[in-house]
Amino acid sequence: MTGLAILIPIALGMGLLGLAAFTWALRRGQFTDLDGAAARILIDDDDRPGDLPA
């Protein structure tokens, strides 16, 4: 029973910490340009003019 008295507050604290990190990232604009990140994976940087072949 004493294990639960220790683990429950730790679990709640970790949940609040995760929620605080999510809201911090949301306010900083980490999730604003989801389409740009999805399209950036398709750009091939090896085909730029002026690059020497490997």
C-alpha positions as CSV (number, residue, x, y, z in Angstrom):
1,M,0.0,0.0,0.0
2,T,2.9,2.4,0.7
3,G,4.2,1.7,-2.8
4,L,1.0,3.1,-4.3
5,A,1.3,6.2,-2.0
6,I,4.6,6.9,-3.7
7,L,3.9,5.8,-7.2
8,I,0.6,7.6,-7.8
9,P,2.0,11.1,-7.0
10,I,5.1,10.4,-9.2
11,A,2.8,9.3,-12.1
12,L,0.7,12.4,-11.7
13,G,3.7,14.6,-11.6
14,M,5.2,13.0,-14.7
15,G,1.8,13.5,-16.5
16,L,1.7,17.2,-15.5
17,L,5.3,17.6,-16.7
18,G,4.4,16.1,-20.1
19,L,1.4,18.3,-20.4
20,A,3.5,21.3,-19.5
21,A,6.1,20.3,-22.2
22,F,3.3,19.9,-24.8
23,T,1.7,23.3,-24.0
24,W,5.2,24.9,-24.1
25,A,5.9,23.4,-27.6
26,L,2.4,24.4,-28.7
27,R,3.0,28.1,-27.7
28,R,6.4,28.1,-29.3
29,G,4.9,27.2,-32.7
30,Q,6.4,23.7,-33.0
31,F,3.2,22.3,-34.7
32,T,2.4,25.2,-37.1
33,D,4.0,24.0,-40.4
34,L,3.1,20.3,-40.7
35,D,2.7,20.4,-44.5
36,G,6.2,21.9,-45.0
37,A,7.8,19.2,-42.9
38,A,5.9,16.5,-44.9
39,A,7.0,18.0,-48.3
40,R,10.6,18.6,-47.2
41,I,11.3,14.9,-47.1
42,L,10.7,14.7,-50.9
43,I,13.4,17.3,-51.7
44,D,16.5,15.7,-53.0
45,D,19.6,17.7,-51.9
46,D,22.0,15.7,-54.2
47,D,20.6,17.2,-57.4
48,R,21.6,20.8,-56.7
49,P,23.7,22.4,-59.5
50,G,27.3,22.9,-58.6
51,D,27.6,19.9,-56.4
52,L,30.4,17.6,-57.2
53,P,29.5,13.9,-57.7
54,A,30.7,11.6,-55.0
